[in-house]
Amino acid sequence: MLFEMMAPFYDKFMHKVAFDHSGAIPEWLAPLEGREVLDLGGGTGINAVGLAGAGAKVTLVDSSRAMLHRAEQKGVPALLVQADAANLPFSDEAFDIVLVSDAWHHFRNQDAVACETARVLRRGGRFYIIDFDPARLQTKIIAFVERLFAEPATFTRPDDLVEKLLALGIMGSCRFLDNYQYLYEGVKP
Ligand SMILES: C[S@@+](CC[C@H](N)C(=O)[O-])C[C@H]1O[C@@H](n2cnc3c(N)ncnc32)[C@H](O)[C@@H]1O
């Protein structure tokens, strides 16, 4: 519901706050040339544009029709798919890279999304999550605001994320991008 309302001005909002990493993401995810990339919870395509610009074939999945409509209006160079991240309409091992940017804490069934990601990633495929550490004050404020809009705001501690994905065979680690946002980088061996 939040994103149905926010879609028309989401990009302007993101440019004003410090959550937009679209300039750096293509570098963090390099090499991208010719790679099949799934941008999960990809919204209006803020990140998909740069990924495609770096040579990736991008599939953007989002559950919000309004966010996808905005991506379409912008001409985002990606295959736009309306789906629940917990139930992906793709065959096994279809992607080289999965990116979840600022969307993990919005997923209501994170365990199912983790299983689906492990399924659609190829062997040697890479998994990236950018999210907020629930231990930090800034994240507590974000959680408070999002819950006012009935969002789950289920933030995961970096160590818990590493453990959860390891249980599914994805080996990874987290590093902080600032004092509250982190980047998880994992590989499916
Ligand atoms: C804060 S936006 C992030 C968008 C984009 N990744 C970015 O970095 O700008 C979170 C997105 O996750 C989507 N989302 C939430 N739950 C979802 C689900 N279960 N399946 C797919 N997308 C979902 C929302 O519709 C929204 O577009």
PDBQT file of the ligand as one rigid body, heavy atoms in Angstrom, charges set to zero:
ROOT
HETATM    1  C1  LIG A 201      11.994   0.806  -0.751  1.00  0.00    +0.000 C 
HETATM    2  S1  LIG A 201      11.513   0.073  -2.275  1.00  0.00    +0.000 S 
HETATM    3  C2  LIG A 201      13.090  -0.288  -2.983  1.00  0.00    +0.000 C 
HETATM    4  C3  LIG A 201      13.054  -0.201  -4.490  1.00  0.00    +0.000 C 
HETATM    5  C4  LIG A 201      14.411  -0.358  -5.171  1.00  0.00    +0.000 C 
HETATM    6  N1  LIG A 201      15.011  -1.636  -4.896  1.00  0.00    +0.000 N 
HETATM    7  C5  LIG A 201      15.336   0.774  -4.777  1.00  0.00    +0.000 C 
HETATM    8  O1  LIG A 201      16.439   0.503  -4.250  1.00  0.00    +0.000 OA
HETATM    9  O2  LIG A 201      14.984   1.932  -5.046  1.00  0.00    +0.000 OA
HETATM   10  C6  LIG A 201      10.959  -1.538  -1.792  1.00  0.00    +0.000 C 
HETATM   11  C7  LIG A 201      10.252  -2.269  -2.932  1.00  0.00    +0.000 C 
HETATM   12  O3  LIG A 201       9.998  -3.620  -2.544  1.00  0.00    +0.000 OA
HETATM   13  C8  LIG A 201       8.762  -4.004  -3.131  1.00  0.00    +0.000 C 
HETATM   14  N2  LIG A 201       8.253  -5.199  -2.437  1.00  0.00    +0.000 N 
HETATM   15  C9  LIG A 201       7.818  -5.297  -1.159  1.00  0.00    +0.000 A 
HETATM   16  N3  LIG A 201       7.425  -6.554  -0.888  1.00  0.00    +0.000 NA
HETATM   17  C10 LIG A 201       7.617  -7.275  -2.029  1.00  0.00    +0.000 A 
HETATM   18  C11 LIG A 201       7.422  -8.640  -2.371  1.00  0.00    +0.000 A 
HETATM   19  N4  LIG A 201       6.945  -9.528  -1.495  1.00  0.00    +0.000 N 
HETATM   20  N5  LIG A 201       7.732  -9.038  -3.617  1.00  0.00    +0.000 NA
HETATM   21  C12 LIG A 201       8.222  -8.147  -4.524  1.00  0.00    +0.000 A 
HETATM   22  N6  LIG A 201       8.436  -6.846  -4.250  1.00  0.00    +0.000 NA
HETATM   23  C13 LIG A 201       8.143  -6.409  -3.012  1.00  0.00    +0.000 A 
HETATM   24  C14 LIG A 201       7.904  -2.766  -2.968  1.00  0.00    +0.000 C 
HETATM   25  O4  LIG A 201       6.770  -2.774  -3.799  1.00  0.00    +0.000 OA
HETATM   26  C15 LIG A 201       8.897  -1.661  -3.295  1.00  0.00    +0.000 C 
HETATM   27  O5  LIG A 201       8.868  -1.312  -4.661  1.00  0.00    +0.000 OA
ENDROOT
TORSDOF 0
